Amino acid sequence: MTPTGVIATHGTDRWWAWAASRVVPVAANPRDGRDGPKRRAAPTGPATTVHNVHSGSAHTVVQAGVVHGDVHVHDGGRTTPVPDDSGWLRSCWAPLAEVEAAIEMRYLTRPGDSGLDGFLIVRAPGRDRGEAEHRVAALRARLGVLPSRVTAAPVTEEAETRGILTPFRPHGEGVVEVRKRLTVQRTNRDDAHHPWLTAVTPFGTEHRPWDPLWTELATLPFHAMLSVGLAPYAVGPGLRSHLAARAADLARLAGQGPPPTGVWSVPRPPDEFARTAHELISDAIRRYTDRAFVIRVSLAAERPIPSFLAELVATTISAPTANHGFAAAAPVVVRPGPVDLPTAWSNITALNFAPWSADTRGGPAEAIGDLERVLGTIVDVDEAAAAFRLPYRT
């Protein structure tokens, strides 16, 4: 039998399978001995059991194979145009959603080699092992039809696939996630339905150069990875209704309110925070109408992750805009505590999107409800395209 590189494991109620492809810019031939990757030995540990958890009307997770690719970073002072992969990502949504699959772009460092390996990973479920393996192999082939600047070569050895999914043991301070910023403030209006107002800043949609980030990753003297996972999310009437209700409430608080009493003629003043929060919720109404993705942006390493590198990931994905306050602030970097570290690492090794036991982005727990949790984890296609970056230079 021809090896496929697909690996599978049995979860709590179904089977899960993973497949991988190496993604290479067309100018870099992975079989060229001069520029090709120096492969390290692949660990052969078992695949992690999968537990998927989604808030809202998520269409669940699909995992697909790893793209076998090579990204060499050479800083020659040139500026490479940043491509727009939103069309390709948009075409991925339906086949992923059809079988509840997920996809990930993963960059692995090669210490001492000043290069990165790029992999496109897919995960898919099935009622039995055969169905899961068939689905993930079919998705790998289908999603492996990439934009013309890159090519995908399937990983056909199971040991290599396992090594891509679990390439090292993370340090206790070696896992972080980049998440949307939550901004919380107590309202000045005594007629508000809730004492706290919370705003979720979306990721930016500008296609920023990734060259500085790739360069920093490639020069790390230890094993590390950048992992960006996406799972299709169907926006349903429930979320749209909650968004509309929140927008109406914020619009009310953003304007003058009625006097506190019938004998006091001075109107309640507008809540300035509500004005900006209303702009963001109105933007969310425009963004999340039908098809979206659940997103996870993780940085992991076998040593402690430098703060500057985590912040570079955040600002590369979504840079802050001057003079726009929290409405255009950069994403936040969050580090799991000891309780959540196993969940954070399992999310990476199994392409999961399970929530942590605590949201570490600040603010009182009572200020973060279901709507904020959903908005904090989903992106539209344009946001996804800024964060899910296929290699574009050699």
N, C-alpha and C positions, 0 to 999 in steps of 0.2 A: 504494500500500500504506500502511496506517495505521502510523505509527511506534510502536514498542513500547518504545524505550529500552534494549532488551536488547543487551549487547555480548558477544562471544565471542572466544576465542583457542584455539589448538591447543597442548596440553601435550605431555609426553613420550610419552604413550601413548593420549591421548584428548582430546576437546574439553572446554572449560569455558565456562560462560556465567554472566553476572551480570545481575541485575535489581534495581530499587530502587523504593521507595515512600517518600513523605514522610509522617511520622506527626505528627498534630496533635491536641491535646486538643480535645474536641468544643466547648468554649467558645471556641476560637480558630479563626475561619474563615480559611483561607489565602488566600481570594479577597477578603477584606475589606481595602481599601486602607489603612485606618487602622492595623490591627494585623498585616497580612500581612508576609511576609519581604521584605527588600530583597535580591534575588538578586545574587550576584557572578558575574562571567564564569566559565564552567567551562573548566578546562584540557582540552586534547584529546589528551593523550598516549595511547599504546597500552596496552591491558591487560597486566598482568604475567603471564608464564608461570607456571603453577601446578605446584608440587611438594608433595604432601601426605605427611606422615610421621606415623604414629601408633604408640604403643607398646601392647602388649597386644592384646586382641580388639576394637579399634576398628572401628566400622561405617563408617568413613571420613567424608569431609567433604562437605557440601552447601552450595552458595552460592546465595542468593536475592537478590531485588531490594531496592533501597533505598527505604525508606518516605519519601515526600515530606512532611515535616512541619515544624512550626514550634513552638519552645518559647520563649516570652517569660518572662523572670524579673523579677517585680516584687515586691520585698520589702516587703510591707505589714504585717508583724508578725503575720499570721494563720497558723494552723496548719492545713495541709491533711492530711486522713487519707491514710495511705500504703496504696495498694491492694495486693492479693495477686494476682500474675499467674501463680502456679504452675499453675493449671488450664489456662490458655492455653498455657503452655510444655509442659505434659504432652501436650496435643493436637497439638503440633508434632512430637513425637518420631517418630512412625510415618511420616508423609509425608516427613520429612527422611531417615530411615534407609532408606526404600524405594528412594531413588535416590542415596544417599550424598551428601547435600547438607549445606550449612552455612548458618547464619543469623547475622546480626549487627545489633546496635543501635548506631548511630553518632550522636554529637552533634558538630556542627561549630560553631565560634564565628563570630560576625559582628562583627569588631572595630569599635568605635565605636557599635554599635547596641544593646548590652546585651541581646542575644538569642542564642538557639541554634537551629540547624536540626536536627531529628531525622529520621534515616533508618533504615529497616529494609532491610537488604541480604540478598540470597539468592544463593548460588552453587550450580550444579548441573553435573555432568559428563554426557557423552554419547559414544556411539561415533562420532558425526559431529556437525557443526555444527548441523544441523537438530534432532537429538534433544536436544542440550544446550540450545538456545534454547527449544524447546518445553517441556522440563522446568522450566526456571527461570521461564518465564512462568506456567506452571500453578501452580508453588509460590508465586509472588508473589501470585497471585489467592487461593489457598487460605489462605495464612498472613496475608493482608491482612484476613481476618475477625477483627478485634481485639476486645478487651474494649470494652464500650459507651462507655466514657469517652473513647476515642480513635478516630480515623478515619485511613485510609490512602489516599493518592492516588498512583497509579503515576507514576514518572518516565518520560516517553515520548521524551525526546530523548537520543540516545546521548552527545552531548557533555556533557550534564549528568551522566549516569551516570558517565562517565569522571572528571569533576571531583569527584564525590562519593567515588569510590574513591581518587583521587590529587589531593587538593585543594591541596597545597603540597609544597615540597621540605623535608624535615625538617632541622633543625640537628643537628650532630654530637652535641650533648647534649640533643637534643629528642625522644628516644624512651625510654620506660620501660615495664615491665610490672609488674603487681601479681600476685603469686603466693602460693600457700599457703606457710606457714612450715614450714621443716624445722629440727628441733632435733636436734643430734647430741651424744652424750656417750659417753666410753669407759666400759665396764661395770666394776664392781668384782668381778665374778665370773669366776674362772679356769676355770669349767666352762661358760662361754658358748660358743655355736657361732661367734660373731664378736666381736672385741674392741670393736666400735662398736655402739651402739644408736641408732636413728634414729626419730624420731616426726614425723608429718605432721599439722599442725593443720588441720582443715577450715575452710572459710568458714562464717561464722555464717548462720543462717536467719532472723534478725529482719529485718522490713521497716522499715528505718530511713529517715527523711526524706532526700530527695536535694536539697532546696531549697538548703542551704548550698553544696553542690558545684556545682549548676547556676549559682548566683549567681557563684561564683568563676570558673567557666569563662566565663560570659557577659561578665564585665568584663575579660577579658584583652585587652590592646591589640594582639594579634597573632593570626594564624590558628593554631588548635589543634583537636584532636579527642580525644574519648573513644570508644574502640572496644571493644565487648564481643562476642566471637564465641563461638558454640556449635556443636558438631558432635555428632550422636548417637553414643553409645558403648554397645555391647551388652556387659554384664558376663557373661562366660562361666564355665564350671566351672574353668578354669585360674586365673583371678584369685581366685575364691572359695576354691579349695584353698590358694593361697599365703597368703591372709588368715588362714585357719584355722590353718595351720602356724605363722605368725608369732605369732598370738594364744596358741597353746599354748606356744611357746618363751618369750614374755614372761611368761606366767603362772607358768612354772617359775622364772624369774629373779626374779619379784616376791615369791616366797616363800622361806623358808629352804631352803638346799640341803644336801646330805649333807656330812659332814665331809670335809676334803681327803684324809685318809688313814685307814686302819683303826685307827691308834693315836691319832689326834687326834679327840677326841669333840665338839669345838665345831663346830656346823653353820656352813655358809657363810651370811653375813648376806644378807637380801633386798637387791635393787637398787632403790632408791627411784625412779630414773628409769624402770626397767622397769614399775613399778606404774602410773605415769601413762601411759606409752606403751601399756600394755595396755588402759587405758580408751579411748584413741584408736583402737586397732586393733579393739577390740570394737565401737566406734561405727561404724567403717568397714564391718564385717561387716553391721551392721544397715542401713546406708545403701545400699551398693552390692550389690544383689541381682539386678538385672535391667537396668533402663534407667537410663542416666546420660548425661552430656554431657562431651565434652572442652571446656575453657574457655580462653579467652585474654582477658585484660583489659589493654588497651594505652592509653597516653596519649602523644600525639605533638604536636609543635609546630614551627613554623618558627624558634623561638628556644629557648634552654635552658629546660627545664621546672623551675619552682621546686620545691624539695623539699617545701615545705608543701603544694603542690597535689597532688603525687603521694601524700603521706601522707594527705591528705584523701580521695582516691579509695579508698585502702586501708581507712581506718576507716569510710567510708560504706558500703562493701560488707560489711565484717565488723569491727565494733568489738571491742576487747579486753574481756574480763570481768575485773573486779578480783578479786584473790586466787585466781586459778585458774592462774597461771603460764603455761607454754607450752601447756597444754591448751586455753586459750582466748585465745591471743595474737592480735594483729592480723596480717594478711598482711604480706608484705615487699614492698618496692619494689626492683626490680632494673633496672640499666641495662646495655645491651649495650656491649661493647667494640667497637673498630673492626672486628674480624673478624666479629662477630655483628650489627652494625648493619644490613647489607643484608638478612639473614634476618629481623630484627625488622621492618623496614619492608615487606618483601615479604609477611610475614604479615598486615600491616594492609591493604595495597593490594589483595591478592588473596584475602583471607579464608582465609589458611593457618594451620596450627598446627605448623609445622616447629620442631623443637627447636634451641636454640642449641648451639654447639660446647662450651660450658662452662656449668655451672650455677653461678650467682654468688650463691647463697644461703648460702654458707659451709659449713664442714665438709670433712673430707678426702674425696677422690673415692671411696675404697674404702668409705665409709660409706653411699653412695647407690647402691642397686641398682635393678633393674628394678621391684620393687614400690613403692619410694619414688617413682620417676619416674612411674609410673602414678597413684598416689594424689595426687601433686602436680599433676596436670593434669586430673583428672576431678571432677565435682560431681554430686550428685543433683539432683532437680527443685527441692527447697526451697533448696539453696545457689544454684542457677542463678537462681531467682526473685529472690533478694536482690541479685544482681549484674547481671542483665539487666533493666534498668528501662525500661519504657515511660513516656513523659511522662504526668504526672497533674495538672499545673496549668498555667494560662495566665499 
